[in-house]
Amino acid sequence: MICPNCQREIADGSNFCYSCGAKQAAGSPPPTGNASGYQRRRIVRSINDRKVAGVCAGVADYFDMDPTLVRVLWLLLLLCAGGGGLAYIVCWVVLPEGYTGAVQNSQAAP
């Protein structure tokens, strides 16, 4: 998938460009895993868009926000309130790792 703003390649299904932060157009909806049509979203630490531990990118993907904005907000929380560092370490330990921004297929493309 190519970002229309900066023309760089990003992962298929990404909500935001990793380079310029531009919101991407919504593609086809991901397949649902159950009969009710509801797909359960999980918050994970990002494997494919991490700066330190992937916590901010995982939170950004879960809430459909720009990862840079979440990183700035987390830094402000750390500097102003002082609890951001402890919260980040707790999330680092508790959250499982996973891919963000793209639906991962279990089978390789032909």
Biopython code that builds the backbone (N, CA, C, O; Angstrom):
import numpy as np
from Bio.PDB.StructureBuilder import StructureBuilder

atoms = [
    (1, "MET", "N", (0.850, -1.157, 0.000)),
    (1, "MET", "CA", (0.000, 0.000, 0.000)),
    (1, "MET", "C", (0.906, 1.234, 0.000)),
    (1, "MET", "O", (1.914, 1.264, 0.706)),
    (2, "ILE", "N", (0.559, 2.226, -0.770)),
    (2, "ILE", "CA", (1.340, 3.450, -0.903)),
    (2, "ILE", "C", (0.581, 4.606, -0.251)),
    (2, "ILE", "O", (-0.615, 4.775, -0.491)),
    (3, "CYS", "N", (1.265, 5.396, 0.567)),
    (3, "CYS", "CA", (0.666, 6.577, 1.188)),
    (3, "CYS", "C", (0.440, 7.632, 0.100)),
    (3, "CYS", "O", (1.382, 7.969, -0.617)),
    (4, "PRO", "N", (-0.774, 8.160, -0.043)),
    (4, "PRO", "CA", (-1.024, 9.175, -1.064)),
    (4, "PRO", "C", (-0.380, 10.520, -0.729)),
    (4, "PRO", "O", (-0.226, 11.368, -1.607)),
    (5, "ASN", "N", (-0.008, 10.717, 0.523)),
    (5, "ASN", "CA", (0.565, 11.989, 0.943)),
    (5, "ASN", "C", (2.074, 12.057, 0.678)),
    (5, "ASN", "O", (2.553, 13.026, 0.089)),
    (6, "CYS", "N", (2.831, 11.027, 1.111)),
    (6, "CYS", "CA", (4.287, 11.073, 0.987)),
    (6, "CYS", "C", (4.836, 10.056, -0.010)),
    (6, "CYS", "O", (6.041, 10.028, -0.262)),
    (7, "GLN", "N", (3.969, 9.224, -0.577)),
    (7, "GLN", "CA", (4.332, 8.237, -1.598)),
    (7, "GLN", "C", (5.274, 7.153, -1.086)),
    (7, "GLN", "O", (6.010, 6.564, -1.879)),
    (8, "ARG", "N", (5.272, 6.876, 0.202)),
    (8, "ARG", "CA", (6.087, 5.790, 0.755)),
    (8, "ARG", "C", (5.220, 4.571, 0.978)),
    (8, "ARG", "O", (4.013, 4.682, 1.190)),
    (9, "GLU", "N", (5.846, 3.408, 0.929)),
    (9, "GLU", "CA", (5.107, 2.173, 1.096)),
    (9, "GLU", "C", (4.872, 1.900, 2.584)),
    (9, "GLU", "O", (5.779, 2.033, 3.405)),
    (10, "ILE", "N", (3.633, 1.516, 2.911)),
    (10, "ILE", "CA", (3.261, 1.173, 4.278)),
    (10, "ILE", "C", (2.530, -0.159, 4.251)),
    (10, "ILE", "O", (2.168, -0.648, 3.181)),
    (11, "ALA", "N", (2.314, -0.740, 5.405)),
    (11, "ALA", "CA", (1.649, -2.038, 5.499)),
    (11, "ALA", "C", (0.195, -1.927, 5.059)),
    (11, "ALA", "O", (-0.465, -0.920, 5.315)),
    (12, "ASP", "N", (-0.296, -2.969, 4.396)),
    (12, "ASP", "CA", (-1.689, -3.001, 3.971)),
    (12, "ASP", "C", (-2.605, -2.929, 5.188)),
    (12, "ASP", "O", (-2.362, -3.598, 6.192)),
    (13, "GLY", "N", (-3.643, -2.128, 5.100)),
    (13, "GLY", "CA", (-4.599, -1.996, 6.186)),
    (13, "GLY", "C", (-4.208, -0.996, 7.254)),
    (13, "GLY", "O", (-4.904, -0.887, 8.264)),
    (14, "SER", "N", (-3.116, -0.258, 7.070)),
    (14, "SER", "CA", (-2.681, 0.718, 8.067)),
    (14, "SER", "C", (-3.671, 1.881, 8.137)),
    (14, "SER", "O", (-4.212, 2.317, 7.121)),
    (15, "ASN", "N", (-3.893, 2.367, 9.343)),
    (15, "ASN", "CA", (-4.764, 3.520, 9.536)),
    (15, "ASN", "C", (-4.022, 4.826, 9.312)),
    (15, "ASN", "O", (-4.616, 5.814, 8.881)),
    (16, "PHE", "N", (-2.725, 4.836, 9.602)),
    (16, "PHE", "CA", (-1.902, 6.029, 9.466)),
    (16, "PHE", "C", (-0.591, 5.661, 8.789)),
    (16, "PHE", "O", (-0.136, 4.521, 8.884)),
    (17, "CYS", "N", (0.014, 6.621, 8.108)),
    (17, "CYS", "CA", (1.318, 6.425, 7.482)),
    (17, "CYS", "C", (2.393, 6.479, 8.565)),
    (17, "CYS", "O", (2.347, 7.340, 9.444)),
    (18, "TYR", "N", (3.359, 5.564, 8.505)),
    (18, "TYR", "CA", (4.421, 5.531, 9.503)),
    (18, "TYR", "C", (5.405, 6.681, 9.321)),
    (18, "TYR", "O", (6.081, 7.071, 10.273)),
    (19, "SER", "N", (5.491, 7.225, 8.117)),
    (19, "SER", "CA", (6.456, 8.281, 7.843)),
    (19, "SER", "C", (5.899, 9.675, 8.098)),
    (19, "SER", "O", (6.503, 10.467, 8.822)),
    (20, "CYS", "N", (4.732, 9.977, 7.495)),
    (20, "CYS", "CA", (4.212, 11.342, 7.587)),
    (20, "CYS", "C", (3.038, 11.483, 8.552)),
    (20, "CYS", "O", (2.674, 12.603, 8.908)),
    (21, "GLY", "N", (2.435, 10.370, 8.983)),
    (21, "GLY", "CA", (1.332, 10.425, 9.938)),
    (21, "GLY", "C", (-0.024, 10.695, 9.330)),
    (21, "GLY", "O", (-0.993, 10.881, 10.065)),
    (22, "ALA", "N", (-0.131, 10.723, 7.995)),
    (22, "ALA", "CA", (-1.406, 11.013, 7.333)),
    (22, "ALA", "C", (-2.378, 9.852, 7.519)),
    (22, "ALA", "O", (-1.997, 8.687, 7.411)),
    (23, "LYS", "N", (-3.639, 10.183, 7.799)),
    (23, "LYS", "CA", (-4.673, 9.157, 7.940)),
    (23, "LYS", "C", (-4.947, 8.560, 6.566)),
    (23, "LYS", "O", (-5.079, 9.282, 5.578)),
    (24, "GLN", "N", (-5.031, 7.239, 6.516)),
    (24, "GLN", "CA", (-5.234, 6.541, 5.259)),
    (24, "GLN", "C", (-6.716, 6.283, 5.028)),
    (24, "GLN", "O", (-7.497, 6.191, 5.975)),
    (25, "ALA", "N", (-7.090, 6.168, 3.775)),
    (25, "ALA", "CA", (-8.475, 5.887, 3.417)),
    (25, "ALA", "C", (-8.845, 4.492, 3.901)),
    (25, "ALA", "O", (-8.022, 3.577, 3.893)),
    (26, "ALA", "N", (-10.081, 4.348, 4.315)),
    (26, "ALA", "CA", (-10.552, 3.064, 4.810)),
    (26, "ALA", "C", (-10.717, 2.108, 3.639)),
    (26, "ALA", "O", (-11.363, 2.440, 2.645)),
    (27, "GLY", "N", (-10.140, 0.935, 3.755)),
    (27, "GLY", "CA", (-10.245, -0.084, 2.726)),
    (27, "GLY", "C", (-11.425, -0.996, 3.008)),
    (27, "GLY", "O", (-12.387, -0.599, 3.665)),
    (28, "SER", "N", (-11.346, -2.201, 2.515)),
    (28, "SER", "CA", (-12.398, -3.165, 2.783)),
    (28, "SER", "C", (-12.334, -3.582, 4.248)),
    (28, "SER", "O", (-11.247, -3.674, 4.818)),
    (29, "PRO", "N", (-13.486, -3.832, 4.858)),
    (29, "PRO", "CA", (-13.472, -4.219, 6.266)),
    (29, "PRO", "C", (-12.811, -5.570, 6.450)),
    (29, "PRO", "O", (-12.956, -6.453, 5.605)),
    (30, "PRO", "N", (-12.077, -5.743, 7.561)),
    (30, "PRO", "CA", (-11.428, -7.029, 7.806)),
    (30, "PRO", "C", (-12.462, -8.113, 8.051)),
    (30, "PRO", "O", (-13.564, -7.821, 8.514)),
    (31, "PRO", "N", (-12.127, -9.354, 7.750)),
    (31, "PRO", "CA", (-13.085, -10.439, 7.975)),
    (31, "PRO", "C", (-13.357, -10.619, 9.458)),
    (31, "PRO", "O", (-12.467, -10.470, 10.295)),
    (32, "THR", "N", (-14.595, -10.940, 9.764)),
    (32, "THR", "CA", (-14.970, -11.142, 11.160)),
    (32, "THR", "C", (-14.781, -12.599, 11.527)),
    (32, "THR", "O", (-14.889, -13.489, 10.683)),
    (33, "GLY", "N", (-14.498, -12.827, 12.793)),
    (33, "GLY", "CA", (-14.195, -14.175, 13.236)),
    (33, "GLY", "C", (-15.365, -14.915, 13.847)),
    (33, "GLY", "O", (-15.235, -16.100, 14.154)),
    (34, "ASN", "N", (-16.509, -14.262, 14.037)),
    (34, "ASN", "CA", (-17.629, -14.956, 14.652)),
    (34, "ASN", "C", (-18.919, -14.649, 13.896)),
    (34, "ASN", "O", (-18.936, -13.800, 13.005)),
    (35, "ALA", "N", (-19.989, -15.339, 14.254)),
    (35, "ALA", "CA", (-21.243, -15.244, 13.514)),
    (35, "ALA", "C", (-21.972, -13.925, 13.736)),
    (35, "ALA", "O", (-22.766, -13.520, 12.886)),
    (36, "SER", "N", (-21.728, -13.245, 14.848)),
    (36, "SER", "CA", (-22.468, -12.016, 15.141)),
    (36, "SER", "C", (-21.973, -10.827, 14.331)),
    (36, "SER", "O", (-22.622, -9.781, 14.329)),
    (37, "GLY", "N", (-20.839, -10.957, 13.639)),
    (37, "GLY", "CA", (-20.316, -9.861, 12.840)),
    (37, "GLY", "C", (-19.458, -8.897, 13.638)),
    (37, "GLY", "O", (-18.935, -7.934, 13.077)),
    (38, "TYR", "N", (-19.302, -9.127, 14.917)),
    (38, "TYR", "CA", (-18.493, -8.268, 15.777)),
    (38, "TYR", "C", (-17.091, -8.826, 15.871)),
    (38, "TYR", "O", (-16.901, -9.989, 16.227)),
    (39, "GLN", "N", (-16.098, -7.993, 15.551)),
    (39, "GLN", "CA", (-14.711, -8.433, 15.670)),
    (39, "GLN", "C", (-14.118, -7.836, 16.936)),
    (39, "GLN", "O", (-14.102, -6.618, 17.112)),
    (40, "ARG", "N", (-13.643, -8.681, 17.795)),
    (40, "ARG", "CA", (-13.074, -8.244, 19.064)),
    (40, "ARG", "C", (-11.689, -7.662, 18.823)),
    (40, "ARG", "O", (-10.827, -8.320, 18.240)),
    (41, "ARG", "N", (-11.476, -6.435, 19.270)),
    (41, "ARG", "CA", (-10.172, -5.785, 19.142)),
    (41, "ARG", "C", (-9.407, -5.987, 20.436)),
    (41, "ARG", "O", (-9.970, -5.918, 21.529)),
    (42, "ARG", "N", (-8.117, -6.237, 20.292)),
    (42, "ARG", "CA", (-7.254, -6.412, 21.454)),
    (42, "ARG", "C", (-6.194, -5.329, 21.432)),
    (42, "ARG", "O", (-5.711, -4.932, 20.371)),
    (43, "ILE", "N", (-5.843, -4.864, 22.602)),
    (43, "ILE", "CA", (-4.760, -3.897, 22.711)),
    (43, "ILE", "C", (-3.470, -4.693, 22.893)),
    (43, "ILE", "O", (-3.364, -5.544, 23.776)),
    (44, "VAL", "N", (-2.497, -4.395, 22.040)),
    (44, "VAL", "CA", (-1.228, -5.118, 22.053)),
    (44, "VAL", "C", (-0.079, -4.127, 21.944)),
    (44, "VAL", "O", (-0.272, -2.965, 21.585)),
    (45, "ARG", "N", (1.126, -4.609, 22.262)),
    (45, "ARG", "CA", (2.335, -3.825, 21.990)),
    (45, "ARG", "C", (2.711, -4.081, 20.541)),
    (45, "ARG", "O", (2.746, -5.230, 20.100)),
    (46, "SER", "N", (2.988, -3.039, 19.811)),
    (46, "SER", "CA", (3.266, -3.157, 18.389)),
    (46, "SER", "C", (4.605, -3.827, 18.125)),
    (46, "SER", "O", (5.601, -3.537, 18.788)),
    (47, "ILE", "N", (4.616, -4.726, 17.152)),
    (47, "ILE", "CA", (5.854, -5.338, 16.691)),
    (47, "ILE", "C", (6.403, -4.569, 15.501)),
    (47, "ILE", "O", (7.618, -4.440, 15.347)),
    (48, "ASN", "N", (5.505, -4.055, 14.653)),
    (48, "ASN", "CA", (5.941, -3.447, 13.399)),
    (48, "ASN", "C", (6.083, -1.929, 13.455)),
    (48, "ASN", "O", (6.570, -1.345, 12.487)),
    (49, "ASP", "N", (5.690, -1.266, 14.523)),
    (49, "ASP", "CA", (5.809, 0.197, 14.607)),
    (49, "ASP", "C", (6.209, 0.597, 16.019)),
    (49, "ASP", "O", (5.463, 1.290, 16.710)),
    (50, "ARG", "N", (7.377, 0.162, 16.441)),
    (50, "ARG", "CA", (7.794, 0.466, 17.801)),
    (50, "ARG", "C", (8.985, 1.405, 17.797)),
    (50, "ARG", "O", (9.830, 1.369, 16.903)),
    (51, "LYS", "N", (9.031, 2.246, 18.820)),
    (51, "LYS", "CA", (10.193, 3.105, 19.052)),
    (51, "LYS", "C", (10.981, 2.583, 20.249)),
    (51, "LYS", "O", (12.204, 2.459, 20.173)),
    (52, "VAL", "N", (10.303, 2.278, 21.349)),
    (52, "VAL", "CA", (10.954, 1.703, 22.526)),
    (52, "VAL", "C", (10.404, 0.296, 22.753)),
    (52, "VAL", "O", (11.110, -0.690, 22.539)),
    (53, "ALA", "N", (9.150, 0.204, 23.183)),
    (53, "ALA", "CA", (8.566, -1.107, 23.460)),
    (53, "ALA", "C", (7.306, -1.375, 22.653)),
    (53, "ALA", "O", (6.776, -2.485, 22.710)),
    (54, "GLY", "N", (6.811, -0.401, 21.907)),
    (54, "GLY", "CA", (5.618, -0.585, 21.095)),
    (54, "GLY", "C", (4.325, -0.275, 21.806)),
    (54, "GLY", "O", (3.250, -0.506, 21.254)),
    (55, "VAL", "N", (4.399, 0.247, 23.029)),
    (55, "VAL", "CA", (3.193, 0.521, 23.807)),
    (55, "VAL", "C", (2.373, 1.634, 23.164)),
    (55, "VAL", "O", (1.164, 1.482, 22.991)),
    (56, "CYS", "N", (3.003, 2.739, 22.812)),
    (56, "CYS", "CA", (2.270, 3.879, 22.247)),
    (56, "CYS", "C", (1.636, 3.538, 20.906)),
    (56, "CYS", "O", (0.505, 3.944, 20.639)),
    (57, "ALA", "N", (2.347, 2.795, 20.056)),
    (57, "ALA", "CA", (1.790, 2.403, 18.764)),
    (57, "ALA", "C", (0.612, 1.447, 18.949)),
    (57, "ALA", "O", (-0.363, 1.519, 18.200)),
    (58, "GLY", "N", (0.690, 0.564, 19.923)),
    (58, "GLY", "CA", (-0.421, -0.340, 20.204)),
    (58, "GLY", "C", (-1.640, 0.388, 20.723)),
    (58, "GLY", "O", (-2.763, 0.092, 20.315)),
    (59, "VAL", "N", (-1.431, 1.344, 21.623)),
    (59, "VAL", "CA", (-2.538, 2.149, 22.142)),
    (59, "VAL", "C", (-3.149, 2.984, 21.021)),
    (59, "VAL", "O", (-4.370, 3.112, 20.933)),
    (60, "ALA", "N", (-2.301, 3.552, 20.168)),
    (60, "ALA", "CA", (-2.784, 4.365, 19.051)),
    (60, "ALA", "C", (-3.613, 3.529, 18.087)),
    (60, "ALA", "O", (-4.644, 3.994, 17.601)),
    (61, "ASP", "N", (-3.186, 2.316, 17.806)),
    (61, "ASP", "CA", (-3.946, 1.453, 16.906)),
    (61, "ASP", "C", (-5.281, 1.061, 17.524)),
    (61, "ASP", "O", (-6.295, 1.004, 16.828)),
    (62, "TYR", "N", (-5.288, 0.794, 18.807)),
    (62, "TYR", "CA", (-6.526, 0.393, 19.488)),
    (62, "TYR", "C", (-7.567, 1.513, 19.458)),
    (62, "TYR", "O", (-8.749, 1.256, 19.232)),
    (63, "PHE", "N", (-7.133, 2.748, 19.684)),
    (63, "PHE", "CA", (-8.040, 3.886, 19.707)),
    (63, "PHE", "C", (-8.130, 4.599, 18.355)),
    (63, "PHE", "O", (-8.770, 5.646, 18.259)),
    (64, "ASP", "N", (-7.496, 4.050, 17.305)),
    (64, "ASP", "CA", (-7.509, 4.588, 15.951)),
    (64, "ASP", "C", (-7.020, 6.039, 15.937)),
    (64, "ASP", "O", (-7.695, 6.939, 15.439)),
    (65, "MET", "N", (-5.833, 6.232, 16.496)),
    (65, "MET", "CA", (-5.203, 7.553, 16.563)),
    (65, "MET", "C", (-3.838, 7.483, 15.894)),
    (65, "MET", "O", (-3.351, 6.400, 15.569)),
    (66, "ASP", "N", (-3.227, 8.640, 15.690)),
    (66, "ASP", "CA", (-1.879, 8.721, 15.151)),
    (66, "ASP", "C", (-0.881, 8.337, 16.250)),
    (66, "ASP", "O", (-0.960, 8.879, 17.353)),
    (67, "PRO", "N", (0.055, 7.418, 15.981)),
    (67, "PRO", "CA", (1.016, 7.010, 17.009)),
    (67, "PRO", "C", (1.882, 8.156, 17.525)),
    (67, "PRO", "O", (2.255, 8.162, 18.698)),
    (68, "THR", "N", (2.205, 9.120, 16.673)),
    (68, "THR", "CA", (3.012, 10.258, 17.120)),
    (68, "THR", "C", (2.256, 11.087, 18.147)),
    (68, "THR", "O", (2.847, 11.566, 19.115)),
    (69, "LEU", "N", (0.962, 11.259, 17.945)),
    (69, "LEU", "CA", (0.144, 12.005, 18.901)),
    (69, "LEU", "C", (0.115, 11.295, 20.249)),
    (69, "LEU", "O", (0.212, 11.943, 21.291)),
    (70, "VAL", "N", (-0.017, 9.984, 20.238)),
    (70, "VAL", "CA", (-0.034, 9.224, 21.493)),
    (70, "VAL", "C", (1.321, 9.328, 22.190)),
    (70, "VAL", "O", (1.382, 9.436, 23.414)),
    (71, "ARG", "N", (2.400, 9.296, 21.420)),
    (71, "ARG", "CA", (3.739, 9.424, 22.015)),
    (71, "ARG", "C", (3.916, 10.787, 22.678)),
    (71, "ARG", "O", (4.479, 10.879, 23.768)),
    (72, "VAL", "N", (3.440, 11.840, 22.026)),
    (72, "VAL", "CA", (3.541, 13.188, 22.598)),
    (72, "VAL", "C", (2.680, 13.297, 23.852)),
    (72, "VAL", "O", (3.118, 13.858, 24.856)),
    (73, "LEU", "N", (1.460, 12.767, 23.803)),
    (73, "LEU", "CA", (0.589, 12.809, 24.981)),
    (73, "LEU", "C", (1.192, 12.023, 26.140)),
    (73, "LEU", "O", (1.101, 12.448, 27.292)),
    (74, "TRP", "N", (1.806, 10.881, 25.843)),
    (74, "TRP", "CA", (2.430, 10.077, 26.901)),
    (74, "TRP", "C", (3.617, 10.822, 27.509)),
    (74, "TRP", "O", (3.832, 10.763, 28.719)),
    (75, "LEU", "N", (4.381, 11.518, 26.682)),
    (75, "LEU", "CA", (5.508, 12.310, 27.175)),
    (75, "LEU", "C", (5.022, 13.455, 28.063)),
    (75, "LEU", "O", (5.621, 13.728, 29.104)),
    (76, "LEU", "N", (3.937, 14.127, 27.658)),
    (76, "LEU", "CA", (3.364, 15.190, 28.484)),
    (76, "LEU", "C", (2.860, 14.635, 29.811)),
    (76, "LEU", "O", (3.013, 15.273, 30.853)),
    (77, "LEU", "N", (2.265, 13.457, 29.773)),
    (77, "LEU", "CA", (1.801, 12.814, 31.005)),
    (77, "LEU", "C", (2.977, 12.501, 31.925)),
    (77, "LEU", "O", (2.880, 12.639, 33.144)),
    (78, "LEU", "N", (4.075, 12.083, 31.330)),
    (78, "LEU", "CA", (5.276, 11.785, 32.112)),
    (78, "LEU", "C", (5.854, 13.050, 32.740)),
    (78, "LEU", "O", (6.214, 13.045, 33.918)),
    (79, "LEU", "N", (5.946, 14.127, 31.970)),
    (79, "LEU", "CA", (6.563, 15.358, 32.459)),
    (79, "LEU", "C", (5.668, 16.133, 33.427)),
    (79, "LEU", "O", (6.160, 16.702, 34.401)),
    (80, "CYS", "N", (4.369, 16.162, 33.170)),
    (80, "CYS", "CA", (3.463, 16.976, 33.989)),
    (80, "CYS", "C", (2.952, 16.235, 35.224)),
    (80, "CYS", "O", (3.010, 16.758, 36.336)),
    (81, "ALA", "N", (2.463, 15.039, 35.027)),
    (81, "ALA", "CA", (1.846, 14.324, 36.144)),
    (81, "ALA", "C", (2.812, 13.357, 36.828)),
    (81, "ALA", "O", (2.640, 13.036, 38.004)),
    (82, "GLY", "N", (3.813, 12.898, 36.107)),
    (82, "GLY", "CA", (4.787, 11.997, 36.705)),
    (82, "GLY", "C", (4.404, 10.541, 36.698)),
    (82, "GLY", "O", (5.244, 9.693, 37.001)),
    (83, "GLY", "N", (3.166, 10.212, 36.364)),
    (83, "GLY", "CA", (2.723, 8.820, 36.372)),
    (83, "GLY", "C", (2.881, 8.122, 35.046)),
    (83, "GLY", "O", (2.628, 6.921, 34.946)),
    (84, "GLY", "N", (3.292, 8.845, 34.029)),
    (84, "GLY", "CA", (3.413, 8.261, 32.696)),
    (84, "GLY", "C", (4.487, 7.200, 32.612)),
    (84, "GLY", "O", (4.314, 6.211, 31.899)),
    (85, "GLY", "N", (5.579, 7.371, 33.309)),
    (85, "GLY", "CA", (6.664, 6.394, 33.283)),
    (85, "GLY", "C", (6.258, 5.072, 33.892)),
    (85, "GLY", "O", (6.539, 4.013, 33.330)),
    (86, "LEU", "N", (5.604, 5.122, 35.031)),
    (86, "LEU", "CA", (5.147, 3.904, 35.689)),
    (86, "LEU", "C", (4.079, 3.205, 34.851)),
    (86, "LEU", "O", (4.092, 1.980, 34.724)),
    (87, "ALA", "N", (3.155, 3.979, 34.278)),
    (87, "ALA", "CA", (2.109, 3.399, 33.431)),
    (87, "ALA", "C", (2.718, 2.738, 32.198)),
    (87, "ALA", "O", (2.264, 1.672, 31.783)),
    (88, "TYR", "N", (3.738, 3.357, 31.609)),
    (88, "TYR", "CA", (4.396, 2.787, 30.438)),
    (88, "TYR", "C", (5.069, 1.466, 30.785)),
    (88, "TYR", "O", (4.960, 0.501, 30.029)),
    (89, "ILE", "N", (5.761, 1.410, 31.918)),
    (89, "ILE", "CA", (6.440, 0.179, 32.332)),
    (89, "ILE", "C", (5.431, -0.925, 32.617)),
    (89, "ILE", "O", (5.661, -2.082, 32.263)),
    (90, "VAL", "N", (4.320, -0.580, 33.253)),
    (90, "VAL", "CA", (3.279, -1.575, 33.531)),
    (90, "VAL", "C", (2.707, -2.113, 32.219)),
    (90, "VAL", "O", (2.530, -3.323, 32.074)),
    (91, "CYS", "N", (2.415, -1.227, 31.261)),
    (91, "CYS", "CA", (1.901, -1.665, 29.960)),
    (91, "CYS", "C", (2.929, -2.511, 29.225)),
    (91, "CYS", "O", (2.568, -3.480, 28.556)),
    (92, "TRP", "N", (4.199, -2.160, 29.339)),
    (92, "TRP", "CA", (5.277, -2.905, 28.691)),
    (92, "TRP", "C", (5.290, -4.351, 29.194)),
    (92, "TRP", "O", (5.499, -5.280, 28.414)),
    (93, "VAL", "N", (5.069, -4.536, 30.492)),
    (93, "VAL", "CA", (5.110, -5.867, 31.085)),
    (93, "VAL", "C", (3.812, -6.637, 30.809)),
    (93, "VAL", "O", (3.849, -7.836, 30.534)),
    (94, "VAL", "N", (2.666, -5.949, 30.884)),
    (94, "VAL", "CA", (1.372, -6.623, 30.849)),
    (94, "VAL", "C", (0.878, -6.912, 29.429)),
    (94, "VAL", "O", (0.347, -7.994, 29.178)),
    (95, "LEU", "N", (1.040, -5.974, 28.501)),
    (95, "LEU", "CA", (0.464, -6.138, 27.163)),
    (95, "LEU", "C", (1.231, -7.159, 26.334)),
    (95, "LEU", "O", (2.462, -7.164, 26.339)),
    (96, "PRO", "N", (0.515, -8.021, 25.626)),
    (96, "PRO", "CA", (1.190, -8.973, 24.740)),
    (96, "PRO", "C", (1.645, -8.279, 23.459)),
    (96, "PRO", "O", (1.114, -7.229, 23.097)),
    (97, "GLU", "N", (2.629, -8.864, 22.774)),
    (97, "GLU", "CA", (3.086, -8.312, 21.513)),
    (97, "GLU", "C", (2.142, -8.743, 20.395)),
    (97, "GLU", "O", (1.547, -9.819, 20.449)),
    (98, "GLY", "N", (2.013, -7.892, 19.387)),
    (98, "GLY", "CA", (1.181, -8.222, 18.242)),
    (98, "GLY", "C", (1.390, -7.211, 17.135)),
    (98, "GLY", "O", (1.990, -6.158, 17.348)),
    (99, "TYR", "N", (0.894, -7.533, 15.956)),
    (99, "TYR", "CA", (0.988, -6.625, 14.818)),
    (99, "TYR", "C", (-0.112, -5.590, 14.898)),
    (99, "TYR", "O", (-1.236, -5.894, 15.297)),
    (100, "THR", "N", (0.216, -4.357, 14.516)),
    (100, "THR", "CA", (-0.771, -3.283, 14.493)),
    (100, "THR", "C", (-0.843, -2.692, 13.102)),
    (100, "THR", "O", (0.118, -2.756, 12.336)),
    (101, "GLY", "N", (-1.989, -2.117, 12.783)),
    (101, "GLY", "CA", (-2.146, -1.405, 11.524)),
    (101, "GLY", "C", (-2.498, -2.257, 10.350)),
    (101, "GLY", "O", (-2.948, -1.712, 9.343)),
    (102, "ALA", "N", (-2.333, -3.537, 10.396)),
    (102, "ALA", "CA", (-2.629, -4.405, 9.266)),
    (102, "ALA", "C", (-3.181, -5.733, 9.773)),
    (102, "ALA", "O", (-2.790, -6.230, 10.829)),
    (103, "VAL", "N", (-4.088, -6.285, 9.002)),
    (103, "VAL", "CA", (-4.631, -7.594, 9.326)),
    (103, "VAL", "C", (-3.639, -8.632, 8.827)),
    (103, "VAL", "O", (-3.280, -8.638, 7.649)),
    (104, "GLN", "N", (-3.201, -9.500, 9.708)),
    (104, "GLN", "CA", (-2.213, -10.507, 9.353)),
    (104, "GLN", "C", (-2.917, -11.783, 8.910)),
    (104, "GLN", "O", (-3.808, -12.275, 9.603)),
    (105, "ASN", "N", (-2.521, -12.321, 7.759)),
    (105, "ASN", "CA", (-3.063, -13.565, 7.261)),
    (105, "ASN", "C", (-2.211, -14.717, 7.747)),
    (105, "ASN", "O", (-0.993, -14.585, 7.865)),
    (106, "SER", "N", (-2.840, -15.847, 8.029)),
    (106, "SER", "CA", (-2.084, -16.999, 8.493)),
    (106, "SER", "C", (-1.443, -17.753, 7.335)),
    (106, "SER", "O", (-0.555, -18.577, 7.555)),
    (107, "GLN", "N", (-1.883, -17.481, 6.092)),
    (107, "GLN", "CA", (-1.318, -18.139, 4.931)),
    (107, "GLN", "C", (-0.544, -17.132, 4.100)),
    (107, "GLN", "O", (-0.912, -15.959, 4.035)),
    (108, "ALA", "N", (0.515, -17.583, 3.474)),
    (108, "ALA", "CA", (1.324, -16.712, 2.625)),
    (108, "ALA", "C", (0.584, -16.448, 1.312)),
    (108, "ALA", "O", (-0.221, -17.265, 0.866)),
    (109, "ALA", "N", (0.866, -15.311, 0.707)),
    (109, "ALA", "CA", (0.271, -14.969, -0.569)),
    (109, "ALA", "C", (0.866, -15.850, -1.668)),
    (109, "ALA", "O", (2.044, -16.203, -1.605)),
    (110, "PRO", "N", (0.062, -16.211, -2.679)),
    (110, "PRO", "CA", (0.556, -17.083, -3.742)),
    (110, "PRO", "C", (1.578, -16.417, -4.628)),
    (110, "PRO", "O", (2.079, -17.036, -5.567)),
]
sb = StructureBuilder()
sb.init_structure("model")
sb.init_model(0)
sb.init_chain("A")
sb.init_seg("    ")
for serial, (resi, resn, name, xyz) in enumerate(atoms, 1):
    if name == "N":
        sb.init_residue(resn, " ", resi, " ")
    sb.init_atom(name, np.array(xyz, "f"), 0.0, 1.0, " ", f" {name:<3s}", serial, name[0])
structure = sb.get_structure()
